[in-house]
Amino acid sequence: MPTRSTPSSLFPEPQPASGTSDKWITAHCDGGARGNPGPAGFGAFIQDAHGQVLAELSEFLGIQTNNFAEYSGLLASLDFALGHGHRRLRVVSDSELMVKQIQGKYQVKSPGLRPLYEQAKKKIAQLDGFEIVHALRHKNKDADRLANQAMDRGMKRA
């Protein structure tokens, strides 16, 4: 498993009890589409509280919208946390729309996004702690890189 010592500066150091399930992990997630809709992919860069890389996830999604890809990155991050016994997840995304929808500040009007939103809310409810914040694209470079790699793979540009 790769390691990196670049802790997230967006959040104060959590003070959890001992044990993996009580510690916060941070997922930087991103999605994109080349054309909208177009060839789409997501990336998720997941670190523990000390900045150690836990996972680098990416997947080509076929022809989708950028918002579908953004939600796919969030869902992959939630699946990783739940599947690996992590009970507290912070998500950083450069999708203002998705962040504000998950926070309840924006309605989900798109029929194509509604099922993804509902899946995310169900997964979030299974966690003991969840936070999501919007960050500008330059603060989300690793996830952006992974999303672009997924799109390149899908478009046979590797």
Number of C-alpha atoms within 10 A of each C-alpha: 7 8 11 11 10 11 16 18 9 10 11 8 12 11 10 13 9 8 8 15 18 17 18 25 25 27 32 28 34 33 33 29 25 15 12 13 15 16 22 30 34 32 33 34 27 25 24 19 18 14 17 17 21 18 17 19 19 27 23 24 21 16 18 19 22 23 22 23 27 27 25 25 29 28 21 20 27 27 15 18 22 18 10 11 12 22 21 23 24 19 22 26 28 23 22 14 17 25 23 16 15 21 13 10 11 13 13 18 9 9 8 12 15 13 12 16 20 13 13 20 14 11 15 21 10 13 17 13 15 17 15 19 19 17 17 12 14 9 17 20 16 19 28 26 17 23 30 24 20 26 28 16 15 18 13 8 9 9
